[in-house]
């Protein structure tokens, strides 16, 4: 697992509640722009990239006017292992 993936997983695992974390807040916390995070989150989700399914660690959804990142059960396990 690369450094940015591990940082994202840890940030999401430490977030209070089960409401996920807004993309803007995650970016501010990690010092990364939204485009960098979205590219990385695409690889961390369950979408198929280049014919290979992702690990399904995160889920990104649009809620009202913002993007929110949720950690899946698989992501929680990966965060504990990282």
mmCIF file of the N, C-alpha and C atoms, coordinates in Angstrom:
data_MODEL
# 
_entry.id   MODEL 
# 
loop_
_atom_site.group_PDB 
_atom_site.id 
_atom_site.type_symbol 
_atom_site.label_atom_id 
_atom_site.label_alt_id 
_atom_site.label_comp_id 
_atom_site.label_asym_id 
_atom_site.label_entity_id 
_atom_site.label_seq_id 
_atom_site.pdbx_PDB_ins_code 
_atom_site.Cartn_x 
_atom_site.Cartn_y 
_atom_site.Cartn_z 
_atom_site.occupancy 
_atom_site.B_iso_or_equiv 
_atom_site.pdbx_formal_charge 
_atom_site.auth_seq_id 
_atom_site.auth_comp_id 
_atom_site.auth_asym_id 
_atom_site.auth_atom_id 
_atom_site.pdbx_PDB_model_num 
ATOM 1   N N  . UNK A 1 1  ? 0.850   -1.173 0.000   1.00 0.00 ? 1  UNK A N  1 
ATOM 2   C CA . UNK A 1 1  ? 0.000   0.000  0.000   1.00 0.00 ? 1  UNK A CA 1 
ATOM 3   C C  . UNK A 1 1  ? 0.895   1.236  0.000   1.00 0.00 ? 1  UNK A C  1 
ATOM 4   N N  . UNK A 1 2  ? 0.553   2.197  -0.831  1.00 0.00 ? 2  UNK A N  1 
ATOM 5   C CA . UNK A 1 2  ? 1.362   3.414  -0.913  1.00 0.00 ? 2  UNK A CA 1 
ATOM 6   C C  . UNK A 1 2  ? 1.025   4.364  0.240   1.00 0.00 ? 2  UNK A C  1 
ATOM 7   N N  . UNK A 1 3  ? 1.885   5.373  0.411   1.00 0.00 ? 3  UNK A N  1 
ATOM 8   C CA . UNK A 1 3  ? 1.771   6.324  1.524   1.00 0.00 ? 3  UNK A CA 1 
ATOM 9   C C  . UNK A 1 3  ? 0.458   7.096  1.528   1.00 0.00 ? 3  UNK A C  1 
ATOM 10  N N  . UNK A 1 4  ? 0.031   7.576  0.366   1.00 0.00 ? 4  UNK A N  1 
ATOM 11  C CA . UNK A 1 4  ? -1.190  8.368  0.311   1.00 0.00 ? 4  UNK A CA 1 
ATOM 12  C C  . UNK A 1 4  ? -2.412  7.514  0.644   1.00 0.00 ? 4  UNK A C  1 
ATOM 13  N N  . UNK A 1 5  ? -2.461  6.307  0.144   1.00 0.00 ? 5  UNK A N  1 
ATOM 14  C CA . UNK A 1 5  ? -3.582  5.411  0.476   1.00 0.00 ? 5  UNK A CA 1 
ATOM 15  C C  . UNK A 1 5  ? -3.647  5.171  1.976   1.00 0.00 ? 5  UNK A C  1 
ATOM 16  N N  . UNK A 1 6  ? -2.506  4.902  2.588   1.00 0.00 ? 6  UNK A N  1 
ATOM 17  C CA . UNK A 1 6  ? -2.459  4.667  4.030   1.00 0.00 ? 6  UNK A CA 1 
ATOM 18  C C  . UNK A 1 6  ? -2.909  5.909  4.793   1.00 0.00 ? 6  UNK A C  1 
ATOM 19  N N  . UNK A 1 7  ? -2.473  7.082  4.362   1.00 0.00 ? 7  UNK A N  1 
ATOM 20  C CA . UNK A 1 7  ? -2.863  8.322  5.036   1.00 0.00 ? 7  UNK A CA 1 
ATOM 21  C C  . UNK A 1 7  ? -4.370  8.551  4.927   1.00 0.00 ? 7  UNK A C  1 
ATOM 22  N N  . UNK A 1 8  ? -4.938  8.279  3.759   1.00 0.00 ? 8  UNK A N  1 
ATOM 23  C CA . UNK A 1 8  ? -6.383  8.432  3.560   1.00 0.00 ? 8  UNK A CA 1 
ATOM 24  C C  . UNK A 1 8  ? -7.133  7.464  4.474   1.00 0.00 ? 8  UNK A C  1 
ATOM 25  N N  . UNK A 1 9  ? -6.720  6.208  4.494   1.00 0.00 ? 9  UNK A N  1 
ATOM 26  C CA . UNK A 1 9  ? -7.391  5.213  5.331   1.00 0.00 ? 9  UNK A CA 1 
ATOM 27  C C  . UNK A 1 9  ? -7.326  5.603  6.801   1.00 0.00 ? 9  UNK A C  1 
ATOM 28  N N  . UNK A 1 10 ? -6.165  6.052  7.266   1.00 0.00 ? 10 UNK A N  1 
ATOM 29  C CA . UNK A 1 10 ? -6.028  6.436  8.674   1.00 0.00 ? 10 UNK A CA 1 
ATOM 30  C C  . UNK A 1 10 ? -6.881  7.663  9.006   1.00 0.00 ? 10 UNK A C  1 
ATOM 31  N N  . UNK A 1 11 ? -6.905  8.638  8.120   1.00 0.00 ? 11 UNK A N  1 
ATOM 32  C CA . UNK A 1 11 ? -7.713  9.835  8.355   1.00 0.00 ? 11 UNK A CA 1 
ATOM 33  C C  . UNK A 1 11 ? -9.196  9.478  8.441   1.00 0.00 ? 11 UNK A C  1 
ATOM 34  N N  . UNK A 1 12 ? -9.653  8.624  7.557   1.00 0.00 ? 12 UNK A N  1 
ATOM 35  C CA . UNK A 1 12 ? -11.060 8.223  7.571   1.00 0.00 ? 12 UNK A CA 1 
ATOM 36  C C  . UNK A 1 12 ? -11.384 7.368  8.785   1.00 0.00 ? 12 UNK A C  1 
ATOM 37  N N  . UNK A 1 13 ? -10.456 6.496  9.184   1.00 0.00 ? 13 UNK A N  1 
ATOM 38  C CA . UNK A 1 13 ? -10.682 5.632  10.340  1.00 0.00 ? 13 UNK A CA 1 
ATOM 39  C C  . UNK A 1 13 ? -10.747 6.446  11.633  1.00 0.00 ? 13 UNK A C  1 
ATOM 40  N N  . UNK A 1 14 ? -10.031 7.560  11.692  1.00 0.00 ? 14 UNK A N  1 
ATOM 41  C CA . UNK A 1 14 ? -10.008 8.397  12.885  1.00 0.00 ? 14 UNK A CA 1 
ATOM 42  C C  . UNK A 1 14 ? -11.166 9.395  12.928  1.00 0.00 ? 14 UNK A C  1 
ATOM 43  N N  . UNK A 1 15 ? -11.902 9.527  11.834  1.00 0.00 ? 15 UNK A N  1 
ATOM 44  C CA . UNK A 1 15 ? -13.014 10.488 11.775  1.00 0.00 ? 15 UNK A CA 1 
ATOM 45  C C  . UNK A 1 15 ? -14.125 10.045 12.719  1.00 0.00 ? 15 UNK A C  1 
ATOM 46  N N  . UNK A 1 16 ? -14.696 10.989 13.451  1.00 0.00 ? 16 UNK A N  1 
ATOM 47  C CA . UNK A 1 16 ? -15.785 10.631 14.364  1.00 0.00 ? 16 UNK A CA 1 
ATOM 48  C C  . UNK A 1 16 ? -17.062 10.281 13.605  1.00 0.00 ? 16 UNK A C  1 
ATOM 49  N N  . UNK A 1 17 ? -17.834 9.367  14.148  1.00 0.00 ? 17 UNK A N  1 
ATOM 50  C CA . UNK A 1 17 ? -19.118 9.011  13.556  1.00 0.00 ? 17 UNK A CA 1 
ATOM 51  C C  . UNK A 1 17 ? -18.985 8.177  12.304  1.00 0.00 ? 17 UNK A C  1 
ATOM 52  N N  . UNK A 1 18 ? -20.132 7.877  11.727  1.00 0.00 ? 18 UNK A N  1 
ATOM 53  C CA . UNK A 1 18 ? -20.175 7.030  10.537  1.00 0.00 ? 18 UNK A CA 1 
ATOM 54  C C  . UNK A 1 18 ? -20.633 7.803  9.308   1.00 0.00 ? 18 UNK A C  1 
ATOM 55  N N  . UNK A 1 19 ? -20.540 9.129  9.383   1.00 0.00 ? 19 UNK A N  1 
ATOM 56  C CA . UNK A 1 19 ? -21.024 9.969  8.292   1.00 0.00 ? 19 UNK A CA 1 
ATOM 57  C C  . UNK A 1 19 ? -19.990 10.219 7.218   1.00 0.00 ? 19 UNK A C  1 
ATOM 58  N N  . UNK A 1 20 ? -18.815 9.640  7.346   1.00 0.00 ? 20 UNK A N  1 
ATOM 59  C CA . UNK A 1 20 ? -17.774 9.868  6.368   1.00 0.00 ? 20 UNK A CA 1 
ATOM 60  C C  . UNK A 1 20 ? -17.116 11.221 6.568   1.00 0.00 ? 20 UNK A C  1 
ATOM 61  N N  . UNK A 1 21 ? -16.308 11.615 5.604   1.00 0.00 ? 21 UNK A N  1 
ATOM 62  C CA . UNK A 1 21 ? -15.599 12.889 5.675   1.00 0.00 ? 21 UNK A CA 1 
ATOM 63  C C  . UNK A 1 21 ? -15.706 13.562 4.320   1.00 0.00 ? 21 UNK A C  1 
ATOM 64  N N  . UNK A 1 22 ? -15.971 14.854 4.329   1.00 0.00 ? 22 UNK A N  1 
ATOM 65  C CA . UNK A 1 22 ? -16.072 15.567 3.066   1.00 0.00 ? 22 UNK A CA 1 
ATOM 66  C C  . UNK A 1 22 ? -14.713 15.565 2.371   1.00 0.00 ? 22 UNK A C  1 
ATOM 67  N N  . UNK A 1 23 ? -14.752 15.580 1.060   1.00 0.00 ? 23 UNK A N  1 
ATOM 68  C CA . UNK A 1 23 ? -13.529 15.610 0.268   1.00 0.00 ? 23 UNK A CA 1 
ATOM 69  C C  . UNK A 1 23 ? -12.697 16.846 0.623   1.00 0.00 ? 23 UNK A C  1 
ATOM 70  N N  . UNK A 1 24 ? -13.362 17.967 0.840   1.00 0.00 ? 24 UNK A N  1 
ATOM 71  C CA . UNK A 1 24 ? -12.652 19.200 1.192   1.00 0.00 ? 24 UNK A CA 1 
ATOM 72  C C  . UNK A 1 24 ? -11.929 19.053 2.528   1.00 0.00 ? 24 UNK A C  1 
ATOM 73  N N  . UNK A 1 25 ? -12.589 18.489 3.515   1.00 0.00 ? 25 UNK A N  1 
ATOM 74  C CA . UNK A 1 25 ? -11.966 18.309 4.832   1.00 0.00 ? 25 UNK A CA 1 
ATOM 75  C C  . UNK A 1 25 ? -10.794 17.319 4.747   1.00 0.00 ? 25 UNK A C  1 
ATOM 76  N N  . UNK A 1 26 ? -10.983 16.231 3.998   1.00 0.00 ? 26 UNK A N  1 
ATOM 77  C CA . UNK A 1 26 ? -9.921  15.252 3.830   1.00 0.00 ? 26 UNK A CA 1 
ATOM 78  C C  . UNK A 1 26 ? -8.708  15.894 3.153   1.00 0.00 ? 26 UNK A C  1 
ATOM 79  N N  . UNK A 1 27 ? -8.955  16.685 2.126   1.00 0.00 ? 27 UNK A N  1 
ATOM 80  C CA . UNK A 1 27 ? -7.870  17.379 1.434   1.00 0.00 ? 27 UNK A CA 1 
ATOM 81  C C  . UNK A 1 27 ? -7.119  18.326 2.341   1.00 0.00 ? 27 UNK A C  1 
ATOM 82  N N  . UNK A 1 28 ? -7.855  19.062 3.162   1.00 0.00 ? 28 UNK A N  1 
ATOM 83  C CA . UNK A 1 28 ? -7.227  20.004 4.088   1.00 0.00 ? 28 UNK A CA 1 
ATOM 84  C C  . UNK A 1 28 ? -6.392  19.244 5.124   1.00 0.00 ? 28 UNK A C  1 
ATOM 85  N N  . UNK A 1 29 ? -6.937  18.161 5.611   1.00 0.00 ? 29 UNK A N  1 
ATOM 86  C CA . UNK A 1 29 ? -6.234  17.368 6.629   1.00 0.00 ? 29 UNK A CA 1 
ATOM 87  C C  . UNK A 1 29 ? -4.934  16.758 6.096   1.00 0.00 ? 29 UNK A C  1 
ATOM 88  N N  . UNK A 1 30 ? -4.959  16.329 4.840   1.00 0.00 ? 30 UNK A N  1 
ATOM 89  C CA . UNK A 1 30 ? -3.788  15.671 4.255   1.00 0.00 ? 30 UNK A CA 1 
ATOM 90  C C  . UNK A 1 30 ? -2.904  16.607 3.441   1.00 0.00 ? 30 UNK A C  1 
ATOM 91  N N  . UNK A 1 31 ? -3.348  17.844 3.237   1.00 0.00 ? 31 UNK A N  1 
ATOM 92  C CA . UNK A 1 31 ? -2.566  18.791 2.449   1.00 0.00 ? 31 UNK A CA 1 
ATOM 93  C C  . UNK A 1 31 ? -2.523  18.441 0.978   1.00 0.00 ? 31 UNK A C  1 
ATOM 94  N N  . UNK A 1 32 ? -3.630  17.882 0.473   1.00 0.00 ? 32 UNK A N  1 
ATOM 95  C CA . UNK A 1 32 ? -3.710  17.465 -0.929  1.00 0.00 ? 32 UNK A CA 1 
ATOM 96  C C  . UNK A 1 32 ? -4.916  18.124 -1.590  1.00 0.00 ? 32 UNK A C  1 
ATOM 97  N N  . UNK A 1 33 ? -4.813  18.350 -2.885  1.00 0.00 ? 33 UNK A N  1 
ATOM 98  C CA . UNK A 1 33 ? -5.915  18.911 -3.644  1.00 0.00 ? 33 UNK A CA 1 
ATOM 99  C C  . UNK A 1 33 ? -6.962  17.862 -3.963  1.00 0.00 ? 33 UNK A C  1 
ATOM 100 N N  . UNK A 1 34 ? -8.154  18.337 -4.286  1.00 0.00 ? 34 UNK A N  1 
ATOM 101 C CA . UNK A 1 34 ? -9.272  17.436 -4.579  1.00 0.00 ? 34 UNK A CA 1 
ATOM 102 C C  . UNK A 1 34 ? -8.969  16.517 -5.757  1.00 0.00 ? 34 UNK A C  1 
ATOM 103 N N  . UNK A 1 35 ? -8.308  17.024 -6.787  1.00 0.00 ? 35 UNK A N  1 
ATOM 104 C CA . UNK A 1 35 ? -8.048  16.189 -7.963  1.00 0.00 ? 35 UNK A CA 1 
ATOM 105 C C  . UNK A 1 35 ? -7.087  15.048 -7.628  1.00 0.00 ? 35 UNK A C  1 
ATOM 106 N N  . UNK A 1 36 ? -6.085  15.320 -6.811  1.00 0.00 ? 36 UNK A N  1 
ATOM 107 C CA . UNK A 1 36 ? -5.143  14.276 -6.390  1.00 0.00 ? 36 UNK A CA 1 
ATOM 108 C C  . UNK A 1 36 ? -5.893  13.214 -5.596  1.00 0.00 ? 36 UNK A C  1 
ATOM 109 N N  . UNK A 1 37 ? -6.725  13.668 -4.650  1.00 0.00 ? 37 UNK A N  1 
ATOM 110 C CA . UNK A 1 37 ? -7.474  12.730 -3.827  1.00 0.00 ? 37 UNK A CA 1 
ATOM 111 C C  . UNK A 1 37 ? -8.466  11.912 -4.648  1.00 0.00 ? 37 UNK A C  1 
ATOM 112 N N  . UNK A 1 38 ? -9.166  12.547 -5.566  1.00 0.00 ? 38 UNK A N  1 
ATOM 113 C CA . UNK A 1 38 ? -10.142 11.807 -6.369  1.00 0.00 ? 38 UNK A CA 1 
ATOM 114 C C  . UNK A 1 38 ? -9.481  10.723 -7.217  1.00 0.00 ? 38 UNK A C  1 
ATOM 115 N N  . UNK A 1 39 ? -8.317  11.019 -7.764  1.00 0.00 ? 39 UNK A N  1 
ATOM 116 C CA . UNK A 1 39 ? -7.594  9.993  -8.530  1.00 0.00 ? 39 UNK A CA 1 
ATOM 117 C C  . UNK A 1 39 ? -7.215  8.819  -7.626  1.00 0.00 ? 39 UNK A C  1 
ATOM 118 N N  . UNK A 1 40 ? -6.718  9.133  -6.434  1.00 0.00 ? 40 UNK A N  1 
ATOM 119 C CA . UNK A 1 40 ? -6.316  8.074  -5.513  1.00 0.00 ? 40 UNK A CA 1 
ATOM 120 C C  . UNK A 1 40 ? -7.536  7.301  -5.014  1.00 0.00 ? 40 UNK A C  1 
ATOM 121 N N  . UNK A 1 41 ? -8.618  7.997  -4.694  1.00 0.00 ? 41 UNK A N  1 
ATOM 122 C CA . UNK A 1 41 ? -9.833  7.342  -4.208  1.00 0.00 ? 41 UNK A CA 1 
ATOM 123 C C  . UNK A 1 41 ? -10.441 6.429  -5.265  1.00 0.00 ? 41 UNK A C  1 
ATOM 124 N N  . UNK A 1 42 ? -10.297 6.809  -6.535  1.00 0.00 ? 42 UNK A N  1 
ATOM 125 C CA . UNK A 1 42 ? -10.796 5.945  -7.614  1.00 0.00 ? 42 UNK A CA 1 
ATOM 126 C C  . UNK A 1 42 ? -10.076 4.602  -7.594  1.00 0.00 ? 42 UNK A C  1 
ATOM 127 N N  . UNK A 1 43 ? -8.790  4.622  -7.300  1.00 0.00 ? 43 UNK A N  1 
ATOM 128 C CA . UNK A 1 43 ? -8.012  3.380  -7.218  1.00 0.00 ? 43 UNK A CA 1 
ATOM 129 C C  . UNK A 1 43 ? -8.334  2.587  -5.954  1.00 0.00 ? 43 UNK A C  1 
ATOM 130 N N  . UNK A 1 44 ? -8.802  3.271  -4.921  1.00 0.00 ? 44 UNK A N  1 
ATOM 131 C CA . UNK A 1 44 ? -9.083  2.629  -3.638  1.00 0.00 ? 44 UNK A CA 1 
ATOM 132 C C  . UNK A 1 44 ? -10.511 2.103  -3.531  1.00 0.00 ? 44 UNK A C  1 
ATOM 133 N N  . UNK A 1 45 ? -11.363 2.506  -4.452  1.00 0.00 ? 45 UNK A N  1 
ATOM 134 C CA . UNK A 1 45 ? -12.756 2.056  -4.441  1.00 0.00 ? 45 UNK A CA 1 
ATOM 135 C C  . UNK A 1 45 ? -12.892 0.689  -5.079  1.00 0.00 ? 45 UNK A C  1 
ATOM 136 N N  . UNK A 1 46 ? -14.114 0.368  -5.495  1.00 0.00 ? 46 UNK A N  1 
ATOM 137 C CA . UNK A 1 46 ? -14.325 -0.950 -6.095  1.00 0.00 ? 46 UNK A CA 1 
ATOM 138 C C  . UNK A 1 46 ? -14.469 -0.905 -7.610  1.00 0.00 ? 46 UNK A C  1 
ATOM 139 N N  . UNK A 1 47 ? -14.260 0.270  -8.193  1.00 0.00 ? 47 UNK A N  1 
ATOM 140 C CA . UNK A 1 47 ? -14.356 0.400  -9.644  1.00 0.00 ? 47 UNK A CA 1 
ATOM 141 C C  . UNK A 1 47 ? -13.234 -0.363 -10.325 1.00 0.00 ? 47 UNK A C  1 
ATOM 142 N N  . UNK A 1 48 ? -13.490 -0.806 -11.525 1.00 0.00 ? 48 UNK A N  1 
ATOM 143 C CA . UNK A 1 48 ? -12.496 -1.521 -12.303 1.00 0.00 ? 48 UNK A CA 1 
ATOM 144 C C  . UNK A 1 48 ? -11.646 -0.505 -13.066 1.00 0.00 ? 48 UNK A C  1 
ATOM 145 N N  . UNK A 1 49 ? -10.335 -0.555 -12.861 1.00 0.00 ? 49 UNK A N  1 
ATOM 146 C CA . UNK A 1 49 ? -9.403  0.334  -13.551 1.00 0.00 ? 49 UNK A CA 1 
ATOM 147 C C  . UNK A 1 49 ? -8.441  -0.553 -14.332 1.00 0.00 ? 49 UNK A C  1 
ATOM 148 N N  . UNK A 1 50 ? -8.451  -0.408 -15.640 1.00 0.00 ? 50 UNK A N  1 
ATOM 149 C CA . UNK A 1 50 ? -7.590  -1.234 -16.480 1.00 0.00 ? 50 UNK A CA 1 
ATOM 150 C C  . UNK A 1 50 ? -7.942  -2.714 -16.402 1.00 0.00 ? 50 UNK A C  1 
ATOM 151 N N  . UNK A 1 51 ? -9.227  -2.991 -16.169 1.00 0.00 ? 51 UNK A N  1 
ATOM 152 C CA . UNK A 1 51 ? -9.674  -4.374 -16.097 1.00 0.00 ? 51 UNK A CA 1 
ATOM 153 C C  . UNK A 1 51 ? -9.437  -5.055 -14.752 1.00 0.00 ? 51 UNK A C  1 
ATOM 154 N N  . UNK A 1 52 ? -8.926  -4.294 -13.794 1.00 0.00 ? 52 UNK A N  1 
ATOM 155 C CA . UNK A 1 52 ? -8.657  -4.843 -12.458 1.00 0.00 ? 52 UNK A CA 1 
ATOM 156 C C  . UNK A 1 52 ? -9.543  -4.127 -11.447 1.00 0.00 ? 52 UNK A C  1 
ATOM 157 N N  . UNK A 1 53 ? -10.329 -4.892 -10.697 1.00 0.00 ? 53 UNK A N  1 
ATOM 158 C CA . UNK A 1 53 ? -11.211 -4.309 -9.683  1.00 0.00 ? 53 UNK A CA 1 
ATOM 159 C C  . UNK A 1 53 ? -10.384 -3.780 -8.520  1.00 0.00 ? 53 UNK A C  1 
ATOM 160 N N  . UNK A 1 54 ? -10.798 -2.638 -7.999  1.00 0.00 ? 54 UNK A N  1 
ATOM 161 C CA . UNK A 1 54 ? -10.123 -2.051 -6.848  1.00 0.00 ? 54 UNK A CA 1 
ATOM 162 C C  . UNK A 1 54 ? -10.434 -2.833 -5.574  1.00 0.00 ? 54 UNK A C  1 
ATOM 163 N N  . UNK A 1 55 ? -9.737  -2.492 -4.485  1.00 0.00 ? 55 UNK A N  1 
ATOM 164 C CA . UNK A 1 55 ? -9.902  -3.230 -3.236  1.00 0.00 ? 55 UNK A CA 1 
ATOM 165 C C  . UNK A 1 55 ? -11.203 -2.941 -2.496  1.00 0.00 ? 55 UNK A C  1 
ATOM 166 N N  . UNK A 1 56 ? -11.915 -1.878 -2.876  1.00 0.00 ? 56 UNK A N  1 
ATOM 167 C CA . UNK A 1 56 ? -13.180 -1.562 -2.223  1.00 0.00 ? 56 UNK A CA 1 
ATOM 168 C C  . UNK A 1 56 ? -13.027 -0.995 -0.824  1.00 0.00 ? 56 UNK A C  1 
ATOM 169 N N  . UNK A 1 57 ? -11.961 -0.237 -0.595  1.00 0.00 ? 57 UNK A N  1 
ATOM 170 C CA . UNK A 1 57 ? -11.703 0.334  0.728   1.00 0.00 ? 57 UNK A CA 1 
ATOM 171 C C  . UNK A 1 57 ? -12.542 1.562  1.019   1.00 0.00 ? 57 UNK A C  1 
ATOM 172 N N  . UNK A 1 58 ? -12.942 2.303  -0.004  1.00 0.00 ? 58 UNK A N  1 
ATOM 173 C CA . UNK A 1 58 ? -13.696 3.545  0.184   1.00 0.00 ? 58 UNK A CA 1 
ATOM 174 C C  . UNK A 1 58 ? -14.872 3.614  -0.773  1.00 0.00 ? 58 UNK A C  1 
ATOM 175 N N  . UNK A 1 59 ? -15.799 4.491  -0.428  1.00 0.00 ? 59 UNK A N  1 
ATOM 176 C CA . UNK A 1 59 ? -16.951 4.774  -1.279  1.00 0.00 ? 59 UNK A CA 1 
ATOM 177 C C  . UNK A 1 59 ? -17.104 6.288  -1.295  1.00 0.00 ? 59 UNK A C  1 
ATOM 178 N N  . UNK A 1 60 ? -17.180 6.885  -2.468  1.00 0.00 ? 60 UNK A N  1 
ATOM 179 C CA . UNK A 1 60 ? -17.318 8.337  -2.614  1.00 0.00 ? 60 UNK A CA 1 
ATOM 180 C C  . UNK A 1 60 ? -18.709 8.624  -3.157  1.00 0.00 ? 60 UNK A C  1 
ATOM 181 N N  . UNK A 1 61 ? -19.461 9.444  -2.424  1.00 0.00 ? 61 UNK A N  1 
ATOM 182 C CA . UNK A 1 61 ? -20.832 9.759  -2.832  1.00 0.00 ? 61 UNK A CA 1 
ATOM 183 C C  . UNK A 1 61 ? -21.056 11.264 -2.802  1.00 0.00 ? 61 UNK A C  1 
ATOM 184 N N  . UNK A 1 62 ? -21.989 11.686 -3.617  1.00 0.00 ? 62 UNK A N  1 
ATOM 185 C CA . UNK A 1 62 ? -22.377 13.102 -3.654  1.00 0.00 ? 62 UNK A CA 1 
ATOM 186 C C  . UNK A 1 62 ? -23.557 13.265 -2.701  1.00 0.00 ? 62 UNK A C  1 
ATOM 187 N N  . UNK A 1 63 ? -23.395 14.091 -1.682  1.00 0.00 ? 63 UNK A N  1 
ATOM 188 C CA . UNK A 1 63 ? -24.459 14.372 -0.715  1.00 0.00 ? 63 UNK A CA 1 
ATOM 189 C C  . UNK A 1 63 ? -24.741 15.862 -0.755  1.00 0.00 ? 63 UNK A C  1 
ATOM 190 N N  . UNK A 1 64 ? -25.931 16.202 -1.193  1.00 0.00 ? 64 UNK A N  1 
ATOM 191 C CA . UNK A 1 64 ? -26.303 17.603 -1.407  1.00 0.00 ? 64 UNK A CA 1 
ATOM 192 C C  . UNK A 1 64 ? -25.309 18.243 -2.366  1.00 0.00 ? 64 UNK A C  1 
ATOM 193 N N  . UNK A 1 65 ? -24.529 19.180 -1.893  1.00 0.00 ? 65 UNK A N  1 
ATOM 194 C CA . UNK A 1 65 ? -23.601 19.906 -2.772  1.00 0.00 ? 65 UNK A CA 1 
ATOM 195 C C  . UNK A 1 65 ? -22.143 19.527 -2.544  1.00 0.00 ? 65 UNK A C  1 
ATOM 196 N N  . UNK A 1 66 ? -21.891 18.421 -1.852  1.00 0.00 ? 66 UNK A N  1 
ATOM 197 C CA . UNK A 1 66 ? -20.490 18.084 -1.564  1.00 0.00 ? 66 UNK A CA 1 
ATOM 198 C C  . UNK A 1 66 ? -20.231 16.598 -1.773  1.00 0.00 ? 66 UNK A C  1 
ATOM 199 N N  . UNK A 1 67 ? -18.963 16.289 -2.001  1.00 0.00 ? 67 UNK A N  1 
ATOM 200 C CA . UNK A 1 67 ? -18.521 14.906 -2.121  1.00 0.00 ? 67 UNK A CA 1 
ATOM 201 C C  . UNK A 1 67 ? -18.098 14.416 -0.750  1.00 0.00 ? 67 UNK A C  1 
ATOM 202 N N  . UNK A 1 68 ? -18.553 13.235 -0.368  1.00 0.00 ? 68 UNK A N  1 
ATOM 203 C CA . UNK A 1 68 ? -18.238 12.665 0.939   1.00 0.00 ? 68 UNK A CA 1 
ATOM 204 C C  . UNK A 1 68 ? -17.592 11.295 0.737   1.00 0.00 ? 68 UNK A C  1 
ATOM 205 N N  . UNK A 1 69 ? -16.519 11.056 1.475   1.00 0.00 ? 69 UNK A N  1 
ATOM 206 C CA . UNK A 1 69 ? -15.777 9.801  1.380   1.00 0.00 ? 69 UNK A CA 1 
ATOM 207 C C  . UNK A 1 69 ? -16.114 8.949  2.599   1.00 0.00 ? 69 UNK A C  1 
ATOM 208 N N  . UNK A 1 70 ? -16.523 7.713  2.337   1.00 0.00 ? 70 UNK A N  1 
ATOM 209 C CA . UNK A 1 70 ? -16.872 6.773  3.403   1.00 0.00 ? 70 UNK A CA 1 
ATOM 210 C C  . UNK A 1 70 ? -15.888 5.614  3.391   1.00 0.00 ? 70 UNK A C  1 
ATOM 211 N N  . UNK A 1 71 ? -15.524 5.165  4.563   1.00 0.00 ? 71 UNK A N  1 
ATOM 212 C CA . UNK A 1 71 ? -14.656 4.008  4.712   1.00 0.00 ? 71 UNK A CA 1 
ATOM 213 C C  . UNK A 1 71 ? -15.530 2.760  4.781   1.00 0.00 ? 71 UNK A C  1 
ATOM 214 N N  . UNK A 1 72 ? -15.202 1.757  4.001   1.00 0.00 ? 72 UNK A N  1 
ATOM 215 C CA . UNK A 1 72 ? -15.959 0.501  4.018   1.00 0.00 ? 72 UNK A CA 1 
ATOM 216 C C  . UNK A 1 72 ? -15.377 -0.422 5.094   1.00 0.00 ? 72 UNK A C  1 
ATOM 217 N N  . UNK A 1 73 ? -16.036 -1.546 5.326   1.00 0.00 ? 73 UNK A N  1 
ATOM 218 C CA . UNK A 1 73 ? -15.500 -2.528 6.276   1.00 0.00 ? 73 UNK A CA 1 
ATOM 219 C C  . UNK A 1 73 ? -14.127 -3.015 5.826   1.00 0.00 ? 73 UNK A C  1 
ATOM 220 N N  . UNK A 1 74 ? -13.982 -3.232 4.520   1.00 0.00 ? 74 UNK A N  1 
ATOM 221 C CA . UNK A 1 74 ? -12.676 -3.649 3.985   1.00 0.00 ? 74 UNK A CA 1 
ATOM 222 C C  . UNK A 1 74 ? -11.628 -2.567 4.224   1.00 0.00 ? 74 UNK A C  1 
ATOM 223 N N  . UNK A 1 75 ? -12.037 -1.306 4.126   1.00 0.00 ? 75 UNK A N  1 
ATOM 224 C CA . UNK A 1 75 ? -11.128 -0.189 4.381   1.00 0.00 ? 75 UNK A CA 1 
ATOM 225 C C  . UNK A 1 75 ? -10.707 -0.113 5.837   1.00 0.00 ? 75 UNK A C  1 
ATOM 226 N N  . UNK A 1 76 ? -11.634 -0.403 6.739   1.00 0.00 ? 76 UNK A N  1 
ATOM 227 C CA . UNK A 1 76 ? -11.285 -0.424 8.170   1.00 0.00 ? 76 UNK A CA 1 
ATOM 228 C C  . UNK A 1 76 ? -10.240 -1.509 8.459   1.00 0.00 ? 76 UNK A C  1 
ATOM 229 N N  . UNK A 1 77 ? -10.423 -2.654 7.850   1.00 0.00 ? 77 UNK A N  1 
ATOM 230 C CA . UNK A 1 77 ? -9.450  -3.736 8.035   1.00 0.00 ? 77 UNK A CA 1 
ATOM 231 C C  . UNK A 1 77 ? -8.086  -3.348 7.471   1.00 0.00 ? 77 UNK A C  1 
ATOM 232 N N  . UNK A 1 78 ? -8.106  -2.722 6.301   1.00 0.00 ? 78 UNK A N  1 
ATOM 233 C CA . UNK A 1 78 ? -6.839  -2.286 5.676   1.00 0.00 ? 78 UNK A CA 1 
ATOM 234 C C  . UNK A 1 78 ? -6.175  -1.212 6.513   1.00 0.00 ? 78 UNK A C  1 
ATOM 235 N N  . UNK A 1 79 ? -6.952  -0.306 7.116   1.00 0.00 ? 79 UNK A N  1 
ATOM 236 C CA . UNK A 1 79 ? -6.390  0.754  7.964   1.00 0.00 ? 79 UNK A CA 1 
ATOM 237 C C  . UNK A 1 79 ? -5.718  0.152  9.188   1.00 0.00 ? 79 UNK A C  1 
ATOM 238 N N  . UNK A 1 80 ? -6.319  -0.863 9.765   1.00 0.00 ? 80 UNK A N  1 
ATOM 239 C CA . UNK A 1 80 ? -5.717  -1.524 10.940  1.00 0.00 ? 80 UNK A CA 1 
ATOM 240 C C  . UNK A 1 80 ? -4.423  -2.234 10.554  1.00 0.00 ? 80 UNK A C  1 
ATOM 241 N N  . UNK A 1 81 ? -4.373  -2.774 9.353   1.00 0.00 ? 81 UNK A N  1 
ATOM 242 C CA . UNK A 1 81 ? -3.201  -3.521 8.902   1.00 0.00 ? 81 UNK A CA 1 
ATOM 243 C C  . UNK A 1 81 ? -2.061  -2.604 8.455   1.00 0.00 ? 81 UNK A C  1 
ATOM 244 N N  . UNK A 1 82 ? -2.395  -1.368 8.055   1.00 0.00 ? 82 UNK A N  1 
ATOM 245 C CA . UNK A 1 82 ? -1.377  -0.436 7.511   1.00 0.00 ? 82 UNK A CA 1 
ATOM 246 C C  . UNK A 1 82 ? -0.546  0.207  8.597   1.00 0.00 ? 82 UNK A C  1 
# 
